[in-house]
Amino acid sequence: MRSSLRMGPLALTAPAAVAFLLFLAAPLAAFFVFSFLTALPFSVSGPLTIDSYREAVTSSLNGILARNSLIVGLLSACATVGVALPVAYWIRYRAGRWAVPVLFLITATMFASYLVRVYAWRTILGRNGVVNQALDALGLIERPLDFLIFSRFAITVALVHIFLPYVILVLYAGLRPLTPALLDSAQDLGANAFMRWRRVVLPLVAAPAVTAFFFVFILSASDYVTPQFLGGTGSVMLGVRIQDSFKATGNWPEGAAISFLMLAAFVVLYGLTALGLRTARLDRIRWGS
């Protein structure tokens, strides 16, 4: 009876495989085919062509938008990881009995609506927002600070706020295997605070930190909602262009082509970073450092 209820490996993985094919592989395949078709208003037809890719690569506007996406993605990723790492370190090694309540509060913020947080920052950073009113009340400014809203700064601040809880949890999980006893042992062996950080903490948290960095970078660089609410005309990103291609102009092949070019760029960057991490680890092993 028991043997008849056993399920083989294929049966166990079938639901996940079907979900992967339906919700990821199939949409990507459709987008890939669309990118080579001829554009019609809100439709596609034959014959196959690479005009969409040629236009996407040679367009000066796409170059400007790609630069904006790269800058916002890098700023958001660097700021998020830079803030999350010391917070995760504090929760793991310094928070004590406060660790669980703090983690609960961080997790609770993840349930807030994406749009609510974007609108909140629009209220905070606006010309008549909380920041400008506070600075004016203190007599520090004579006119509202216009750069706070409708700029890359506003987009970056909002994206950091949105992704920060996820990154804190990822880095905290990466620090969990590193018990305080290991840090105490390194200190007993003569390692100062900097050496403990470089030789013990950093190698262990490098992989989670890189994963969190690319998580924020990819989602920030491809975002299209936040730039529309907090970005100005000079901070439009490729995500907005892709959305306009599908919803405003109806040029589906163009939007699909830009999407796949962005995906290819992300894959190349991730591959180079992974190769760099592997090379660094080999060098440390080779030189015994």
Sequence and secondary structure as in RCSB ss.txt:
>XXXX:A:sequence
MRSSLRMGPLALTAPAAVAFLLFLAAPLAAFFVFSFLTALPFSVSGPLTIDSYREAVTSSLNGILARNSLIVGLL
SACATVGVALPVAYWIRYRAGRWAVPVLFLITATMFASYLVRVYAWRTILGRNGVVNQALDALGLIERPLDFLIF
SRFAITVALVHIFLPYVILVLYAGLRPLTPALLDSAQDLGANAFMRWRRVVLPLVAAPAVTAFFFVFILSASDYV
TPQFLGGTGSVMLGVRIQDSFKATGNWPEGAAISFLMLAAFVVLYGLTALGLRTARLDRIRWGS
>XXXX:A:secstr
 HHHH   HHHHHHHHHHHHIIIIIHHHHHHHHHTTSEEETTEEESS  SHHHHHHHH HHHHHHHHHHHHHHHH
HHHHHHHHHHHHHHHHHHT GGGHHHHHHHHHHHTTS HHHHHHHHHHHHSTTSHHHHHHHHTT  SS  GGGSS
SHHHHHHHHHHHHHHHHHHHHHHHHTTS HHHHHHHHHTT  HHHHIIIIIHHHHHHHHHHHHHHHHHHHHT  H
HHHHH  GGG  HHHHHHHHHHTS  HHHHHHHHHHHHHHHHHHHHHHHHHHHHHHHHHHHHT 
